């Protein structure tokens, strides 16, 4: 990333994050140049013990280039270290439960009493309202905002694979942080930021909710807005003759004409299928026609025909092949990360330019002693904090992966 694309260089951000939402937000701020200090309890961020008792892909993807300090904020000594960190920081971001935030002394009131100019961000389950104290996770947000009802496996409402609501909440938090930082006259209310997973999910569902209301009022009965592939016949995944899935973008009548021509379908120029409204009425017939047409060609043959017709499409990529494509391997899109002797390629925040070297994902408490010294603690004072358990430094073997058993 070029210096001009690192607008937050020199700015300190404290992250008290667990799982995804707050760590993801702090990760983006780090990619924009901020110095991010990840503060963890002695038990560590939950994602430190998800893979064979050790760290997970979340730590590798969203905590590289951060520093890590381990504090026990249930102790007064740990709270004092935290307050010193707050005094040196511009942003505090966390996704602790409201009751835990109060107990540990990391609320907006607590932090702004130390640093009145601070931007304080709390990513929580719900913002103001009767459920403001409630707990929420990503799949609960999907359930609460209609997304899960539209995503069913064997007719059972099922969570999505990725934690999109967590990550969108983190992204919304970054937008709010940047808007506060851009305003030199931002008052305290503007710098007390709350982002709810529930409210994030509502906003993400706005199009579907508005579409449902529109159709219901026009038709005089409940009518839900279906997803693209359910409302647009020919828009979806189809299997080629060599058993590779290809996803077709067929939104308009012009797309349909190009598709039927490219795949030499008998339905090409058939007037009964020329308009979308007619194709919707004959959904099963149209879907079957596209399935048969795609299945006549190998993947490479289908690609050649679709490209020549100027249609949008892509193979449905298995995760292990996603980073193999020439598009993914263009400069500035992947970061090489070494962690515990293993090598990783981690996608960068989009649009930031050349990749600059950064820190590997930190072990728990890896920078505790250095940061204590930076905060003015003498060697004896730091040793006393470590001895008392108010702070913790990394010890070899912390969150080690369990050995892999060889199958006989």
Residue pairs with C-beta under 8 A, 6 or more apart in sequence:
1 31
1 33
1 352
1 353
1 354
1 355
1 356
2 353
2 354
3 9
5 32
5 352
5 353
6 32
6 33
6 352
7 32
7 33
8 29
8 32
8 33
8 34
8 181
9 33
9 34
10 33
10 35
11 33
11 34
11 35
11 90
11 91
12 34
12 35
12 37
12 88
12 89
12 90
12 91
13 26
13 29
13 30
13 34
13 35
13 36
13 37
13 89
13 90
13 91
13 92
13 93
14 36
14 37
14 39
14 85
14 86
14 89
14 91
14 92
14 93
15 22
15 23
15 25
15 26
15 36
15 37
15 38
15 39
15 66
15 93
15 94
16 22
16 39
16 40
16 92
16 93
16 94
16 95
16 96
16 106
17 23
17 25
17 26
17 38
17 45
17 93
17 94
17 95
18 45
18 46
18 47
18 95
18 96
19 45
19 46
19 47
19 58
19 95
19 166
20 47
20 58
20 62
20 138
20 163
20 166
20 167
20 170
21 95
21 123
21 166
21 167
21 169
21 170
21 173
21 197
22 93
22 94
22 95
22 121
22 123
22 170
22 173
23 38
23 45
23 47
23 58
23 62
23 63
23 170
24 62
24 166
24 167
24 170
24 171
25 93
25 121
25 123
25 169
25 170
25 171
25 173
25 174
25 177
26 34
26 36
26 38
26 62
26 66
26 93
27 36
27 61
27 62
27 63
27 66
27 170
27 349
28 170
28 171
28 174
28 349
29 36
29 91
29 93
29 174
29 177
30 36
30 65
30 66
30 358
31 65
31 348
31 349
31 352
32 349
32 352
34 91
35 67
36 65
36 66
36 67
37 66
37 67
37 68
37 69
37 85
37 89
37 367
37 371
38 45
38 63
38 66
38 67
38 68
38 69
38 362
39 68
39 69
39 70
39 71
39 82
39 85
40 48
40 68
40 69
40 70
40 71
40 364
40 365
41 70
41 71
41 72
41 73
42 70
42 72
42 389
42 392
44 70
44 364
44 398
44 399
45 59
45 364
47 55
47 56
47 58
47 59
48 54
48 55
48 56
48 59
48 364
48 399
49 55
49 399
50 56
50 58
51 57
51 401
52 401
52 402
52 404
53 399
53 400
53 401
53 402
54 399
54 400
54 401
54 402
55 339
55 361
55 399
59 361
60 337
60 339
60 344
60 346
60 361
61 346
61 347
63 361
63 362
64 335
64 337
64 339
64 346
64 358
64 359
64 360
64 361
65 358
65 359
66 359
66 361
66 362
67 359
67 362
67 366
67 367
67 370
67 371
68 362
68 363
68 364
68 365
68 366
68 367
68 368
68 394
69 81
69 85
69 365
69 367
69 368
69 371
69 372
69 391
70 364
70 365
70 368
70 391
70 392
70 393
70 394
71 78
71 81
71 82
71 368
71 390
71 391
71 392
72 78
72 389
72 390
72 391
72 392
73 79
73 82
73 104
73 105
73 106
74 103
74 104
75 388
75 389
75 390
77 385
77 388
77 390
77 391
78 385
78 390
78 391
79 104
79 105
81 372
81 375
81 377
81 385
81 390
81 391
82 105
82 106
83 105
83 114
84 375
84 376
85 371
85 375
86 92
86 111
86 114
86 115
86 118
87 114
87 115
88 375
89 115
89 118
90 117
90 118
90 119
90 181
91 118
91 119
91 120
91 121
91 177
92 106
92 111
92 118
92 119
92 120
92 121
93 120
93 121
93 122
93 123
93 173
93 177
94 101
94 106
94 121
94 122
94 123
95 122
95 123
95 124
96 104
96 106
96 122
97 124
97 125
97 135
98 122
98 124
98 132
98 133
99 133
101 107
101 122
107 120
107 122
108 120
108 122
108 192
111 118
111 120
112 118
112 120
112 188
112 191
112 192
116 188
117 191
118 191
119 177
119 180
119 181
119 191
119 193
120 191
120 192
120 193
121 173
121 176
121 177
121 193
121 194
121 195
122 193
122 194
122 195
123 169
123 170
123 173
123 194
123 195
123 196
123 197
124 132
124 136
124 194
124 195
124 196
124 197
125 131
125 134
125 135
125 136
125 140
125 196
125 197
125 198
126 132
126 134
126 136
126 196
126 197
126 198
126 199
127 194
127 195
127 196
127 198
127 199
128 194
131 198
136 144
136 196
136 197
136 198
137 197
138 159
138 163
138 164
138 165
138 166
138 197
139 148
139 159
140 197
141 147
141 165
141 197
141 198
141 200
141 201
142 148
142 151
142 159
142 160
142 165
142 201
143 149
143 157
144 198
144 201
145 165
145 198
145 201
145 202
145 204
145 205
146 205
146 208
146 209
147 160
147 165
147 201
147 204
147 205
148 157
148 158
148 159
149 157
150 208
150 224
150 226
150 227
151 157
151 158
151 159
151 160
152 158
164 204
165 197
165 200
165 201
165 204
166 197
168 200
168 204
169 195
169 196
169 197
169 200
172 195
172 200
172 203
173 193
173 195
176 193
176 195
177 193
179 190
180 186
180 190
180 191
180 193
183 190
202 209
207 225
208 224
208 225
211 224
211 225
212 222
212 223
212 224
212 225
214 225
215 223
215 224
215 225
216 222
216 223
225 231
228 235
228 251
229 235
229 236
229 237
231 280
232 250
232 251
232 276
233 250
233 279
233 280
233 282
233 283
233 286
233 287
233 290
234 248
234 250
234 255
234 256
234 259
234 279
234 286
234 287
234 290
235 248
235 249
235 250
235 251
236 247
236 248
236 287
237 245
237 246
237 247
237 248
237 316
238 245
238 246
238 247
238 248
238 290
238 291
238 294
238 295
239 245
239 246
239 291
239 294
239 295
240 246
240 294
240 295
240 297
240 298
240 299
240 301
240 302
241 295
241 296
241 297
241 298
242 298
242 299
244 299
244 315
245 315
245 316
246 294
246 299
246 302
246 303
246 306
246 313
246 314
246 315
246 316
247 313
247 314
247 315
247 316
248 259
248 290
248 294
248 306
248 311
248 312
248 313
249 255
249 311
249 312
249 313
250 256
250 259
250 290
250 311
252 276
253 274
253 275
253 276
255 311
256 273
256 274
256 276
256 279
257 268
257 269
257 274
258 309
258 310
258 311
259 265
259 290
259 306
259 309
259 311
260 267
260 268
260 269
260 270
260 273
260 293
261 268
261 309
262 305
262 306
262 308
262 309
262 311
263 293
263 294
263 296
263 297
263 302
263 305
264 293
265 289
265 290
265 293
266 289
267 273
267 286
267 289
272 278
272 282
273 279
273 282
273 286
279 286
294 302
297 305
299 315
303 313
306 313
317 325
322 328
323 329
323 334
323 345
323 347
328 334
328 347
331 354
331 355
332 348
332 352
332 353
332 354
332 355
333 347
333 348
334 345
334 346
334 347
334 348
334 355
335 345
335 346
335 347
335 348
335 355
335 358
336 343
336 344
336 345
337 343
337 344
337 345
337 346
337 360
337 361
338 344
338 360
339 360
339 361
340 401
348 355
363 394
363 398
363 399
364 392
364 394
364 398
364 399
365 391
365 392
365 393
365 394
365 398
366 393
366 394
368 386
368 391
368 392
368 393
368 394
369 382
369 386
369 393
372 381
372 382
372 385
372 391
373 379
373 382
377 385
382 391
385 391
386 392
386 393
